Amino acid sequence: MAGVTGELPEIDPPGDDPALDDLLVNVRACRICEGALPLGPRPVVRMAAGAKILVIGQAPGTRVHETGLPWNDASGDRLRDWLQMTVEDFYDPAKLAIMPMGFCYPGRFERGGDLPPRPECAPTWHDELLRHLPDIGLTLLIGQYAQERYLGPRRAKSMTETVHRFDEYLPDGLLPMPHPSWRNTGWIKKNPWFEANLLPVLRNRVHRLLGTN
C-alpha cells in the first residue's frame, strides 16, 4: 500500500496557539463512540492556527489508524498530486489543516467498503476547531459527507453535479471534490472536466495561498 515512506512526520507538533494545542489534546482523547469502533479510538486530526488550507475528508482508513498520520495511503498520494504539494508541505500544519468528518476508523460493511464517518465527531468538535483557524483561504470538501454538512441545501442532487459546479462555491472559499480513492479512478476517467477544469483552479489557489508560485 502506498503512502509516506521513510521517517514519518511528527504526529502532534506544537503550534503557536496554546488553546488550540489543548483542544487537540482533548480531541485525541475523545472516547464518545468508543464502543462502536472495531479497532478502538484513535482520533486523527492535524492543524495549526496559521493554516491557509483546510482539508475535510471522510474518516481514516486502517493504515492511517495504524500510523496516526492522516492521508498516509494511496489516496493521500493522489490528493498530494492533485494539490501539487510535497509531503513536507502537506504535513506542515501551519500550511494545511486536516479535519475529517469522522476522526476514527469506523469499520467496514460486510459487503466491503468502509462505513460512513461516525456522526458524533463533526457536531462535537468541528466548530470548536474552526474557531482556531482564522486564516483559512480554501476548504476542500472531499466526498459527500463533508459536502452535505458544509454546503447543505446548496448541494446539487449528486456529488458529480456538485463538484461540476465547483465555481459556484469558490467565492466562499469552498471547493467540493471527489474522494481521491482508487475506487474513483473510473469516475475521473468518465469526467475529464475534473482534471481539465477543476485541478488547475485548485493548484492555482494552493500556490497563491502558500506563496509558492
C-alpha positions in Angstrom: 0.0 0.0 0.0 1.4 3.4 -1.0 1.7 6.3 1.4 4.5 8.2 3.2 7.8 6.2 3.2 10.8 6.7 5.5 10.6 8.7 8.7 7.0 9.8 9.3 6.3 13.5 10.1 5.7 14.3 13.7 2.1 13.5 14.6 1.4 16.2 17.1 3.8 19.2 16.6 3.3 22.1 19.0 1.8 25.2 17.4 1.6 28.9 18.2 -1.9 28.7 19.8 -1.7 27.0 23.3 -5.5 26.9 23.4 -5.6 25.0 20.1 -2.9 22.7 21.4 -5.0 21.9 24.5 -8.1 21.4 22.3 -6.3 19.0 20.1 -5.2 17.0 23.2 -8.9 16.8 24.1 -9.9 15.7 20.6 -7.3 13.0 20.6 -8.5 11.8 24.0 -12.2 11.6 22.7 -13.9 8.3 23.5 -17.5 9.3 22.7 -18.1 6.4 20.3 -15.5 4.0 21.6 -17.9 1.1 21.8 -18.8 1.3 18.0 -15.2 1.3 16.8 -13.8 -2.1 15.7 -10.2 -1.1 16.2 -10.8 1.2 19.1 -10.4 5.0 19.2 -7.5 6.8 17.6 -8.7 10.3 16.6 -6.7 11.7 13.7 -6.6 15.4 13.1 -3.8 17.8 12.3 -3.7 21.6 12.3 -2.0 24.8 13.5 -3.5 28.3 13.9 -1.8 29.8 10.8 -3.0 27.2 8.3 -4.2 28.6 5.0 -5.8 25.4 3.5 -8.3 23.1 5.2 -9.0 19.5 4.1 -12.2 18.0 5.3 -12.4 14.4 4.2 -14.3 11.3 5.4 -12.6 9.2 8.0 -9.3 7.4 8.4 -8.6 4.0 6.8 -6.7 1.2 8.5 -3.3 2.4 7.5 -4.0 5.9 8.8 -5.3 4.3 12.1 -2.1 2.3 12.4 0.2 5.3 11.9 -1.9 8.1 13.3 -0.9 10.2 10.2 -3.8 11.4 8.0 -3.8 10.6 4.3 -0.9 8.2 4.7 -2.1 5.9 2.0 -2.6 5.7 -1.8 -5.5 8.2 -1.6 -3.2 10.6 0.1 -0.6 10.2 -2.7 -3.3 11.1 -5.2 -4.5 14.0 -3.2 -1.0 15.4 -2.9 -0.6 15.1 -6.7 -3.9 16.9 -7.2 -2.6 19.7 -4.9 0.9 19.6 -6.3 2.2 19.7 -2.8 5.2 17.9 -1.4 4.9 15.6 1.6 6.7 18.2 3.7 4.3 21.0 2.8 1.3 18.7 3.0 2.2 17.7 6.6 3.1 21.2 7.7 0.1 22.1 9.9 0.9 25.8 9.6 0.1 25.4 5.9 -2.5 22.8 5.7 -5.0 21.7 8.3 -6.7 18.2 8.2 -10.0 17.8 10.0 -12.1 14.8 8.7 -15.8 14.3 9.2 -15.0 11.3 11.4 -11.8 11.2 13.3 -11.5 7.5 13.9 -11.6 4.4 11.6 -15.3 3.5 11.5 -15.0 -0.2 10.3 -16.3 -1.9 7.2 -19.6 -3.0 5.7 -20.0 -6.8 5.5 -20.2 -6.5 1.7 -16.9 -4.4 1.6 -16.0 -0.8 1.8 -15.6 1.5 4.8 -18.6 2.5 6.9 -19.6 6.2 6.9 -17.8 8.6 9.3 -19.2 8.4 12.8 -21.9 11.1 13.2 -20.6 12.3 16.6 -17.3 13.9 15.6 -18.3 16.8 13.4 -21.1 18.3 15.7 -18.9 17.7 18.8 -15.6 19.1 17.6 -15.7 20.9 14.2 -17.0 24.3 15.3 -14.5 24.4 18.2 -11.6 23.6 16.0 -12.6 26.1 13.3 -12.6 28.9 15.8 -8.8 28.5 15.9 -8.3 28.6 12.1 -8.9 32.3 11.2 -6.6 32.3 8.1 -8.2 29.5 6.1 -8.5 30.7 2.4 -9.6 27.4 0.9 -11.5 24.5 2.3 -11.6 21.2 0.3 -14.8 19.3 0.9 -13.9 15.8 -0.1 -16.8 13.4 -0.5 -20.5 13.6 0.1 -20.4 13.8 3.9 -18.3 16.9 4.0 -20.3 18.4 1.2 -23.6 17.6 3.0 -22.5 19.4 6.2 -20.8 22.4 4.7 -22.9 23.1 1.6 -26.2 21.9 2.9 -29.1 22.8 0.6 -26.7 24.4 -1.8 -25.5 20.9 -2.9 -26.7 19.6 -6.2 -28.6 16.3 -6.5 -25.5 14.2 -7.0 -21.8 14.5 -5.9 -20.8 14.7 -9.6 -23.0 17.7 -10.3 -21.9 19.4 -7.0 -18.2 19.0 -8.0 -19.0 20.1 -11.6 -20.5 23.3 -10.2 -17.4 24.0 -8.1 -17.1 27.6 -9.3 -20.3 28.5 -7.5 -18.8 27.7 -4.1 -15.3 29.2 -4.7 -16.4 32.8 -3.7 -17.0 31.3 -0.2 -13.6 29.6 -0.2 -15.2 26.1 -0.6 -14.2 23.6 -3.2 -16.1 20.3 -3.4 -14.1 17.3 -4.7 -14.5 13.6 -5.1 -12.5 11.3 -2.8 -9.1 10.5 -4.3 -9.6 6.8 -3.6 -8.6 4.3 -6.3 -12.3 3.4 -6.3 -12.9 6.7 -8.1 -10.5 6.1 -10.9 -13.4 5.3 -13.2 -15.2 8.4 -12.2 -12.2 10.5 -13.0 -11.9 8.9 -16.5 -15.6 9.4 -17.1 -15.5 13.1 -16.1 -12.4 14.6 -17.8 -13.5 18.1 -16.9 -12.3 17.4 -13.4 -8.7 17.2 -14.4 -9.0 19.8 -17.2 -11.0 22.5 -15.3 -11.0 21.9 -11.6 -7.5 20.8 -10.9 -5.8 23.9 -12.5 -8.1 26.2 -10.4 -7.2 24.1 -7.3 -3.5 24.2 -7.9 -3.5 27.9 -8.6 -5.4 28.6 -5.3 -3.0 26.4 -3.4 0.1 28.0 -4.8 -1.3 31.5 -4.3 -2.2 30.9 -0.7 1.1 29.3 0.2 3.2 31.8 -1.9 4.8 29.0 -3.9 4.1 30.5 -7.4 
